[in-house]
Amino acid sequence: MLYVTTREDRDAYTGYRALHESRSGDGGLFLPFRMPFVSVEALDTLLRKPFHQTIGEVLNLFFPVKLTGVDVEFAMGRRSVQLEGLGRRAFLAEAWHNPEGDYRYLERSLTKLMTKENGPGGNWTRIAIRIALWFGVFGQLRQAGMGDKVDICVVSGDFSAPISAWYAKQWGLPIGKIICCCNENSTLWDLFRYGQMRTDTVSVPTATPDGDITIPTDLERLIYAYGDVDETQRYLEAVRQGKPYHAPEEMLERLRQEFYVSVISNQRMLQTIPSVYRTHGHLLSPYGALAYAGLLDYRTVAEEPRYGLVLEEKSPAQDVEAVAAALGMEAKEVKNFLSH
């Protein structure tokens, strides 16, 4: 395991807190003293439980709470995350079936359930909720008969979705490649492709603004996991000074074994929406289209075909004008389709 497992390591890891405070909403980094350990047998049992119960039990491992499946269902809603087949061994996990049509609603609801507060919670709280969500979704996949490894695709704006998937994989979830999908703000691709990331670039506005982040928050957690405290401090110091960060080649080689980064242009994202609609009769949001196009990119270079899971965090209704324009429809037609 590459987790912090001793108090000395944790103290060293949080020792660069002052560097991180300027870009962290919770006043610095936090990791639990010890990460939970789940045996193979316990993991198998966990994934066989109902969706909301699985999420509650994972969160109970992280925090001093005693959530039940009923608690989680009340907070999230009965069918808050739904799986849809996209053909070609691909599934879409729609995490937006809630009153706001946005994954952030689930995040806020679960944070409030655990802390009794209305705030967004700290960085670790957000990541822990995502880890629990991955377990719930993989439980659904197992019940659908998918026991093999699954490549997962996420939009990489901040880094909470990819790093949470990486943590979940360390627990034993059958996750294959973690595919990070970027829009034109592609500094993450530069890091994985060339080993260098500029930290002084200006974000370019796109049709997927949640991805318009040039320095992904929580990327330092991954650098710590594959490097060490000194390497993480070197990265954060580069960020603080606005200088390029150069990653060690040995670390990059290990990262590339677990992650794949794809850059999807705005034009290609918009082309993907009607393509999926014509082929599968399903409407994607711009974010879902970005992630799905990233899966197709990875499959052109993958050594072995696997199931793919695309995480979609926003309803197409959130960007109805853009979706309608891509389809050559009126916005009311799209709304009509989504209401059925």
C-alpha positions, 0 to 999 in steps of 0.5 A: 500500500502507498498510504500514510500508515504511521504518525511520522509519515502523516506529520511529514505529509501535512508538513507542507500545509502552508504551501497548500493552504492558498489553493485548498478550501479546507485549510490544508491537506488531511489524511486519516491516520490509518486507511481502512483495510478490507479483506477480499472476503469482506470486499466481496460481501460489501459489493453484494449489498444494496447500493445505499448500504454499501455507500454507508458502510464505506463511509463508516470506515472513514468517519466516526458515523453509523450510517445505514442504507436508509440514511444514505437513501434519504440523503441521496434519493432512491435512484440518484445514480443510474447505470445505462448501457452504451453498447461496445461493452460500455456503461454510463454511470449517471450521478445526477438524478437529483433535484439539481441535476448535478453530482454536487448535490449528492456530495453536499447531502452526504456531507451534511448527513455526516457533519450536520453542516451545509458546507461542502466539506474538506478535501478529504471528505469529498474524496471519501464520498467519491470512494464510497460512490465507486463502491456503490457503482461497482456493486451495481456492476457486479449485480449486472454480471460484470466481474472483470476489470473495468476501465473508468473514465472521468472528466479531470478538472480537479483531481478528486475523481481520478484520485478517489478511483485510485484509492478504491483500486488499492482497496481491491475494486476491479478497476483497470485503467483510470482515464482522465479526460481533459478539454483544451486546458490540458496541463495534465496531459503535458505532465503524463506525455512529456513529464512537465507541467506548466503552473503559470498557464491561463485557463481557456474558457470552454463549453465544459467549465468544470474542466477549465482547471490548469492545476488540478486540486488534489493532484499532489496526493497522487504525486505523494503516493508515487513519489515521497514527501520531498517530491510533493513539496517540490511540486507544490513549491513550483505551483506556489512560484508559478514555475514548471514542474518536472516529474521524475521519469521513474515516477512517470512510468509507474503513473502511466501504468495506472492512468491514461490522459486524453485531450478532447477538443470542444468540436469533438465533444459536440460531435460525440453527443449526436453520435451517441444519440443516433447509435444508442438513443441516449443523450449525453451532457457535454461532460458525459460526451467528453468522458465517453470520447476519452474512453474511445481514445483509450480503446485505440491504444489498449492492449486488451478490450475491457468493459468501460465505465463513464462517469457523468456528473451533470444532467444534459438539462444543465447545458440544454442549449449546447446539447440541443445545438449539437443535435440540431434540435430545439431546446424544448425537444431535448427537455421533452426527451429527458422528461420521459 
